[in-house]
Amino acid sequence: MGAKVPRIAIVGAGFTGTMLAVQLLRKLAGPAKITLFDRRGAFGRGLAYSARNPRHVLNVRVTNMSAFDEDAQHFIRWLWANDSVRGGAAGVPPSGHAFVSRATFGAYVEDVLRAAIAEAGPRARVAQRVADAVGIAIAPGGARLALADGASVEADRVALCVGNFPPATPAPIAPAVAESGRFVADPWDEEAIDRIRSDDTVLVIGTGLTMVDMVVDLLARGFQGPIHALSRRGLLPQAHELTRTYPPFLDRERLPRGLLALTRRIRREVRDAASRGQDWRSVMDAIRPLVQDLWIALDEDDRRRFLRHLRPYWDVHRHRMAPEIAREIERLRAEGRLSTHAGRIASSGIEGGRIKFTFRPRAGGAERGLVGDWVINCAGPETDYARIRHPLVSSLLASGLARPDPLALGLDLTPSFQLIGREGRPTPRLYALGPPTRGLLWESTAVPDIRKQCAQFSARLAAELA
């Protein structure tokens, strides 16, 4: 009688789930059955890379978007090889300083999965199942996934690669507004966006990259009306620019102790770089490989201080816009078609069939009002799992198999990505990768972070199963 073939269930088949499957196919020494579950059937693309609008481009340079950490040119070579089919690669230089559409990247990830399945051959079976997992039960012999259609699936290991959840509705949004049919709670709700007329006035909650994406999307649909974007600080993401490589200036073995010392050290380096004619972006890029180490080195109090005071500034400098998109945003602002406001929403309501916000300006002074026909919530993904109303998340928390991390950034996990249950003990057979690991690693949503995470986890799991 042959050895039991390990069964691995991956819930979510966006970039994280797909790359986990790819890496497992590369690293598993023996036969295995891998099942990828995706409720939308967007295997390889997920929500992020299914964008229909070709003007939705990556916010990261091509050179940093390879599927494989050890092969930085992999995506560039794929673009060149597929230019006649996909287009968009003609302007990609060997340096990789270019920004292609998200749909193109989604096609690349699909291709990477197909190639990995073909290379594995009959050794590994990969099933791609269009289904929504709504519950998980753990037993001594394995795990059982409950699906929305009433079916169940047995597995030896389950990896949650659930990606990002839609933003939470801010507390000052009155029920009358939220239920008006003109409040777009999920900025990726295509049907709701389709209902916006070309001459309407749109209010946007948030001024980050999601707001930028929505503006680009509206323009592609022929939208001509005014857009007002409001966030607490009114900060817009900075633009990418071609920069020189900056030498490492932080020692992984002797990192500054505490948030204050670290902040001062980085600011000093930015000033020194500027005095030598180098851009702050070069300094930020030099920090990039150490971000997770820096986060791990902070105690919980410093992490909370960072989230409360520095996170917005980090986000707009770290997560930047493609240059062509930045120019478009500046043009719209100069023409008065896009206005950004800094302040907190004080109240909201319906007046004369339209939506009205009042907000307290960050600079002080009297409350101001904004009136529009639509509100799009671009406040960023919800990370507090205690507030996420998805059946699978609710089931995991209710059963005690999982708990939110202390900072409400994701799920509480061990350093090996195993879920920690309500009682503080690791939950056997159950893991999470990608965005749910924010509390553990902070930077865990970008391709360079996720591809490394999937490679490391799959190596450990393959060794364990062997």
C-alpha positions as CSV (number, residue, x, y, z in Angstrom):
1,M,0.0,0.0,0.0
2,G,1.5,3.4,-1.1
3,A,2.2,6.3,1.2
4,K,-0.6,8.7,1.8
5,V,-0.6,11.6,-0.7
6,P,-0.6,14.9,1.3
7,R,-3.6,17.2,0.5
8,I,-3.0,21.0,0.7
9,A,-5.9,23.4,0.5
10,I,-5.2,27.0,-0.4
11,V,-8.1,29.4,0.2
12,G,-7.7,32.3,-2.2
13,A,-6.0,32.2,-5.6
14,G,-4.8,35.8,-6.1
15,F,-1.0,36.4,-6.2
16,T,-0.4,35.0,-2.7
17,G,-2.3,31.7,-3.2
18,T,-1.1,31.2,-6.7
19,M,2.6,31.7,-5.8
20,L,2.2,29.4,-2.8
21,A,0.9,26.7,-5.2
22,V,3.8,27.4,-7.6
23,Q,6.4,27.2,-4.9
24,L,4.9,24.0,-3.4
25,L,5.0,22.4,-6.9
26,R,8.7,23.4,-7.1
27,K,9.7,22.2,-3.6
28,L,7.6,19.1,-2.8
29,A,9.7,16.1,-3.4
30,G,6.9,13.6,-3.7
31,P,3.3,13.3,-4.9
32,A,0.8,15.8,-3.6
33,K,-2.7,17.1,-4.2
34,I,-3.1,20.9,-4.1
35,T,-6.5,22.5,-4.3
36,L,-6.8,26.2,-5.0
37,F,-10.2,27.7,-4.0
38,D,-11.3,31.1,-5.3
39,R,-14.9,32.3,-5.1
40,R,-14.6,34.5,-8.2
41,G,-12.7,32.0,-10.3
42,A,-9.9,34.6,-11.0
43,F,-7.1,32.1,-10.5
44,G,-3.7,33.9,-10.6
45,R,-5.3,37.3,-10.9
46,G,-7.4,37.8,-7.8
47,L,-9.1,41.1,-7.4
48,A,-6.0,43.2,-7.7
49,Y,-5.0,42.0,-11.2
50,S,-8.4,41.5,-12.7
51,A,-8.8,45.2,-13.6
52,R,-10.5,45.7,-16.9
53,N,-9.2,49.3,-17.3
54,P,-5.8,49.2,-19.1
55,R,-5.0,52.5,-17.4
56,H,-4.9,50.7,-14.0
57,V,-1.2,50.3,-14.0
58,L,1.0,48.7,-11.4
59,N,2.2,51.0,-8.6
60,V,5.5,49.1,-8.5
61,R,8.2,49.1,-11.2
62,V,8.4,46.1,-13.4
63,T,11.9,45.3,-12.1
64,N,10.4,44.6,-8.6
65,M,7.5,42.5,-9.9
66,S,9.1,39.2,-10.7
67,A,7.3,36.1,-9.3
68,F,10.6,34.8,-8.1
69,D,12.9,36.5,-5.6
70,E,16.0,34.8,-7.0
71,D,15.3,35.9,-10.6
72,A,14.6,39.6,-10.8
73,Q,14.4,39.6,-14.6
74,H,11.7,36.9,-14.9
75,F,8.8,39.3,-15.4
76,I,10.8,41.5,-17.8
77,R,11.7,38.5,-19.9
78,W,8.1,37.4,-20.0
79,L,7.0,40.8,-21.1
80,W,9.5,40.9,-23.9
81,A,8.6,37.3,-25.0
82,N,4.9,38.1,-24.9
83,D,4.9,41.6,-26.3
84,S,3.2,40.6,-29.6
85,V,0.3,39.0,-27.7
86,R,0.0,41.2,-24.6
87,G,1.6,44.5,-25.7
88,G,3.0,47.0,-23.4
89,A,6.6,45.6,-23.3
90,A,8.1,47.8,-26.0
91,G,8.8,50.6,-23.6
92,V,10.2,48.3,-20.9
93,P,14.0,48.9,-20.6
94,P,16.5,46.4,-19.2
95,S,16.5,48.4,-16.0
96,G,12.8,47.5,-15.5
97,H,11.8,51.1,-14.7
98,A,8.4,51.0,-16.3
99,F,4.8,50.5,-15.2
100,V,2.5,48.1,-17.1
101,S,-1.1,47.4,-16.6
102,R,-2.4,45.2,-13.8
103,A,-4.2,43.0,-16.3
104,T,-0.9,42.3,-18.0
105,F,0.6,41.3,-14.6
106,G,-2.4,39.1,-13.9
107,A,-1.8,37.3,-17.3
108,Y,1.8,36.8,-16.2
109,V,0.9,35.2,-12.9
110,E,-1.6,32.9,-14.7
111,D,1.2,31.9,-17.1
112,V,3.6,31.2,-14.1
113,L,1.0,28.8,-12.6
114,R,0.4,27.0,-15.9
115,A,4.1,26.5,-16.4
116,A,4.6,25.2,-12.8
117,I,1.7,22.7,-13.3
118,A,3.2,21.5,-16.6
119,E,6.6,21.2,-15.2
120,A,5.4,19.2,-12.2
121,G,3.6,16.7,-14.5
122,P,1.7,13.8,-13.0
123,R,3.7,14.0,-9.7
124,A,1.4,16.7,-8.3
125,R,-2.3,17.2,-9.0
126,V,-3.6,20.7,-8.9
127,A,-7.3,21.4,-8.8
128,Q,-8.7,24.9,-9.3
129,R,-12.1,25.1,-7.7
130,V,-14.5,28.0,-8.0
131,A,-16.0,27.9,-4.5
132,D,-16.3,30.1,-1.3
133,A,-14.9,28.5,1.9
134,V,-17.2,29.5,4.8
135,G,-15.8,27.3,7.7
136,I,-12.9,25.1,8.8
137,A,-12.9,22.4,11.4
138,I,-9.7,20.8,12.7
139,A,-9.5,17.1,13.7
140,P,-6.6,14.9,14.7
141,G,-6.5,13.4,11.2
142,G,-6.7,16.6,9.2
143,A,-8.9,19.6,8.4
144,R,-12.3,19.9,6.8
145,L,-13.3,22.9,4.7
146,A,-17.0,23.7,4.5
147,L,-18.0,25.4,1.3
148,A,-20.9,27.8,0.6
149,D,-22.6,25.3,-1.7
150,G,-22.9,22.7,1.1
151,A,-20.0,20.6,0.0
152,S,-16.9,19.8,2.2
153,V,-13.3,19.1,1.4
154,E,-10.7,17.2,3.4
155,A,-7.1,18.5,3.7
156,D,-3.9,17.8,5.7
157,R,-2.9,21.5,5.7
158,V,-4.9,24.7,5.0
159,A,-3.3,28.0,4.0
160,L,-5.5,31.1,4.1
161,C,-4.4,33.5,1.3
162,V,-7.5,35.6,1.6
163,G,-6.0,38.9,0.5
164,N,-7.5,42.3,1.4
165,F,-11.1,42.9,2.6
166,P,-13.2,46.0,1.6
167,P,-12.9,49.1,3.7
168,A,-15.0,49.5,6.8
169,T,-17.7,52.2,6.7
170,P,-16.6,55.1,8.8
171,A,-18.6,55.7,11.9
172,P,-19.8,59.2,10.9
173,I,-21.5,57.8,7.8
174,A,-25.2,58.0,8.8
175,P,-27.4,54.9,8.0
176,A,-29.4,57.1,5.6
177,V,-26.3,57.7,3.5
178,A,-25.0,54.1,3.8
179,E,-28.4,52.8,2.6
180,S,-29.1,55.5,0.0
181,G,-27.9,53.4,-2.9
182,R,-25.3,56.1,-3.6
183,F,-22.7,55.0,-1.1
184,V,-20.2,52.7,-2.7
185,A,-18.9,50.7,0.3
186,D,-16.5,48.7,-1.8
187,P,-14.5,50.7,-4.3
188,W,-14.1,47.6,-6.6
189,D,-17.9,47.2,-7.0
190,E,-18.1,47.6,-10.8
191,E,-21.9,47.6,-10.9
192,A,-22.1,50.5,-8.5
193,I,-19.4,52.5,-10.3
194,D,-21.2,51.9,-13.6
195,R,-24.2,53.9,-12.2
196,I,-22.3,57.1,-11.8
197,R,-23.2,59.6,-14.5
198,S,-20.6,61.6,-16.3
199,D,-21.6,65.0,-14.8
200,D,-22.3,63.9,-11.2
201,T,-20.3,65.1,-8.3
202,V,-18.3,62.4,-6.5
203,L,-17.1,62.5,-2.9
204,V,-14.2,60.1,-2.0
205,I,-13.2,59.0,1.5
206,G,-9.5,58.6,1.4
207,T,-6.7,60.2,-0.6
208,G,-4.3,57.2,-1.0
209,L,-3.7,54.9,-3.9
210,T,-7.2,53.5,-4.0
211,M,-8.6,57.0,-4.5
212,V,-6.1,57.4,-7.3
213,D,-7.3,54.2,-8.9
214,M,-10.9,55.3,-8.7
215,V,-10.1,58.6,-10.3
216,V,-8.3,56.9,-13.2
217,D,-11.3,54.5,-13.5
218,L,-13.8,57.3,-13.6
219,L,-11.9,59.2,-16.2
220,A,-11.7,56.1,-18.4
221,R,-15.5,55.8,-18.2
222,G,-15.8,59.4,-19.6
223,F,-16.5,61.1,-16.2
224,Q,-16.4,64.9,-16.4
225,G,-17.7,66.0,-13.0
226,P,-15.9,67.3,-10.0
227,I,-14.3,64.9,-7.4
228,H,-13.7,65.8,-3.8
229,A,-11.3,63.5,-1.8
230,L,-11.2,63.8,2.0
231,S,-8.8,62.2,4.5
232,R,-7.5,63.2,7.9
233,R,-4.3,64.6,6.6
234,G,-5.1,65.1,2.9
235,L,-1.9,63.5,1.8
236,L,-1.5,62.2,-1.8
237,P,0.9,59.4,-2.7
238,Q,4.3,60.6,-4.0
239,A,5.4,59.7,-7.5
240,H,8.0,57.2,-8.6
241,E,11.1,58.6,-10.3
242,L,14.1,57.0,-11.8
243,T,16.8,57.1,-9.1
244,R,20.3,55.8,-8.4
245,T,20.9,52.8,-6.2
246,Y,21.7,53.9,-2.6
247,P,24.2,52.1,-0.5
248,P,22.8,50.2,2.6
249,F,23.1,52.4,5.7
250,L,21.4,50.2,8.3
251,D,23.0,47.2,9.7
252,R,20.6,44.3,10.2
253,E,22.6,43.1,13.2
254,R,22.7,46.6,14.9
255,L,19.4,48.3,14.1
256,P,18.6,51.6,15.9
257,R,16.8,50.9,19.2
258,G,13.3,52.3,19.3
259,L,11.0,54.2,16.9
260,L,12.5,57.7,17.8
261,A,16.1,56.6,17.2
262,L,15.1,54.9,13.9
263,T,13.1,57.9,12.7
264,R,16.0,60.3,13.4
265,R,18.4,58.0,11.7
266,I,16.4,57.8,8.5
267,R,15.7,61.6,8.5
268,R,19.4,62.2,8.9
269,E,20.2,59.9,6.0
270,V,17.7,61.7,3.8
271,R,19.3,65.1,4.6
272,D,22.8,63.7,3.9
273,A,21.6,62.2,0.6
274,A,20.0,65.5,-0.5
275,S,23.3,67.3,0.3
276,R,25.0,64.9,-2.2
277,G,22.3,65.4,-4.8
278,Q,20.5,62.1,-4.2
279,D,16.7,61.8,-4.0
280,W,14.9,60.6,-0.8
281,R,13.4,57.8,-2.9
282,S,16.8,56.2,-3.1
283,V,17.0,56.2,0.7
284,M,13.6,54.7,1.0
285,D,14.4,52.0,-1.5
286,A,17.6,51.2,0.5
287,I,15.4,50.6,3.6
288,R,13.1,48.3,1.7
289,P,14.9,44.9,2.4
290,L,15.0,45.6,6.1
291,V,11.4,46.8,6.7
292,Q,10.2,43.6,8.3
293,D,13.3,43.4,10.5
294,L,12.7,47.0,11.6
295,W,9.1,46.2,12.5
296,I,10.0,43.0,14.4
297,A,12.6,45.0,16.4
298,L,10.0,47.5,17.6
299,D,8.1,46.7,20.8
300,E,4.3,46.9,20.8
301,D,4.2,50.5,22.2
302,D,6.4,51.7,19.4
303,R,4.4,49.9,16.8
304,R,1.3,51.6,18.1
305,R,3.1,55.0,18.0
306,F,4.1,54.4,14.4
307,L,0.5,53.5,13.4
308,R,-0.9,56.5,15.2
309,H,1.6,59.2,14.1
310,L,3.8,58.1,11.3
311,R,1.9,55.6,9.2
312,P,0.2,58.1,6.8
313,Y,3.6,59.7,6.0
314,W,5.2,56.3,5.6
315,D,2.4,55.2,3.2
316,V,2.6,58.1,0.8
317,H,6.4,57.9,0.5
318,R,6.7,54.1,0.5
319,H,3.7,53.3,-1.8
320,R,4.0,55.6,-4.8
321,M,2.2,56.4,-8.0
322,A,3.4,55.5,-11.5
323,P,4.8,58.8,-13.0
324,E,2.2,59.0,-15.8
325,I,-0.6,58.6,-13.2
326,A,0.9,61.2,-11.0
327,R,1.0,63.7,-13.9
328,E,-2.7,63.0,-14.6
329,I,-3.6,63.6,-10.9
330,E,-1.7,66.9,-10.9
331,R,-3.4,68.0,-14.1
332,L,-6.8,67.3,-12.6
333,R,-6.0,69.3,-9.5
334,A,-4.7,72.2,-11.5
335,E,-7.9,72.2,-13.6
336,G,-10.0,72.1,-10.4
337,R,-11.6,68.8,-11.3
338,L,-10.0,67.0,-8.3
339,S,-9.9,68.7,-4.9
340,T,-8.3,67.2,-1.8
341,H,-9.3,68.1,1.7
342,A,-7.7,67.4,5.1
343,G,-10.0,66.8,8.0
344,R,-12.3,64.5,9.9
345,I,-15.9,63.8,8.9
346,A,-18.1,65.3,11.6
347,S,-21.5,64.3,10.2
348,S,-23.3,63.1,7.0
349,G,-26.8,63.1,5.7
350,I,-29.1,63.5,2.8
351,E,-30.3,67.0,1.7
352,G,-32.4,67.5,-1.3
353,G,-31.6,64.1,-2.6
354,R,-27.9,64.6,-2.4
355,I,-25.3,63.6,0.1
356,K,-23.8,66.2,2.4
357,F,-20.6,65.8,4.6
358,T,-19.5,68.3,7.2
359,F,-15.9,67.9,8.2
360,R,-13.5,69.6,10.7
361,P,-10.5,70.9,8.8
362,R,-7.1,69.6,10.1
363,A,-5.8,73.2,10.0
364,G,-8.6,74.3,12.4
365,G,-11.4,76.7,11.9
366,A,-15.1,76.3,11.3
367,E,-16.6,73.1,10.0
368,R,-16.9,72.9,6.2
369,G,-19.4,71.1,4.0
370,L,-19.1,69.0,0.9
371,V,-22.1,68.0,-1.3
372,G,-22.1,65.3,-3.9
373,D,-24.2,62.7,-5.8
374,W,-22.1,59.8,-4.8
375,V,-19.7,58.7,-2.1
376,I,-16.9,56.1,-2.8
377,N,-15.2,54.6,0.3
378,C,-11.5,54.4,-0.5
379,A,-10.4,54.4,3.1
380,G,-8.2,51.4,2.7
381,P,-8.8,47.7,3.4
382,E,-10.3,46.6,6.7
383,T,-7.6,44.9,8.7
384,D,-9.4,44.4,12.0
385,Y,-10.6,40.8,11.7
386,A,-13.1,41.3,14.6
387,R,-15.0,43.7,12.3
388,I,-14.8,41.7,9.1
389,R,-18.2,40.1,8.2
390,H,-17.1,37.2,6.0
391,P,-18.5,33.8,6.9
392,L,-15.1,32.2,7.0
393,V,-13.5,34.8,9.2
394,S,-16.6,34.8,11.5
395,S,-16.4,31.0,11.8
396,L,-12.7,31.0,12.6
397,L,-13.1,33.6,15.3
398,A,-16.3,32.0,16.8
399,S,-14.7,28.6,16.9
400,G,-11.6,29.9,18.6
401,L,-9.3,28.6,15.8
402,A,-8.1,32.2,15.1
403,R,-7.9,35.6,16.8
404,P,-7.0,39.1,15.6
405,D,-3.5,40.3,16.2
406,P,-3.0,42.8,19.1
407,L,-2.8,45.8,16.7
408,A,-5.9,44.8,14.6
409,L,-3.7,44.6,11.5
410,G,-4.5,41.0,10.6
411,L,-4.5,37.6,12.3
412,D,-2.4,36.6,15.3
413,L,0.3,34.2,13.9
414,T,3.4,32.4,15.0
415,P,6.7,33.3,13.2
416,S,6.0,30.3,10.9
417,F,2.6,31.7,9.9
418,Q,0.5,29.3,11.9
419,L,-2.7,30.7,13.3
420,I,-2.9,31.3,17.0
421,G,-6.3,30.5,18.5
422,R,-8.4,32.2,21.1
423,E,-6.5,30.6,24.0
424,G,-3.1,31.7,22.8
425,R,-2.1,28.3,21.4
426,P,-1.1,27.6,17.7
427,T,-3.9,26.0,15.7
428,P,-2.6,22.8,14.1
429,R,-2.7,22.5,10.3
430,L,-3.9,26.0,9.7
431,Y,-1.7,28.9,8.3
432,A,-2.1,32.3,6.8
433,L,0.0,34.2,4.3
434,G,-0.1,37.6,2.6
435,P,-2.1,40.5,4.0
436,P,-3.3,38.7,7.2
437,T,0.4,38.7,8.3
438,R,0.6,42.5,8.7
439,G,0.7,42.4,12.5
440,L,3.6,40.0,12.4
441,L,5.7,41.6,9.6
442,W,4.0,44.9,8.7
443,E,5.0,45.0,5.0
444,S,3.3,41.9,3.7
445,T,1.1,43.1,0.8
446,A,3.6,43.9,-2.0
447,V,4.8,41.3,-4.5
448,P,8.5,41.3,-3.2
449,D,7.3,40.5,0.3
450,I,4.7,37.9,-0.7
451,R,6.9,36.0,-3.1
452,K,9.6,35.6,-0.4
453,Q,7.0,34.6,2.1
454,C,5.6,31.9,-0.1
455,A,9.0,30.5,-1.0
456,Q,10.1,30.3,2.7
457,F,6.8,28.8,3.9
458,S,6.6,26.2,1.1
459,A,10.2,25.1,1.8
460,R,9.3,24.5,5.5
461,L,6.0,22.8,4.6
462,A,7.7,20.6,2.0
463,A,10.4,19.5,4.5
464,E,7.7,18.8,7.1
465,L,5.6,16.7,4.7
466,A,8.6,14.8,3.5
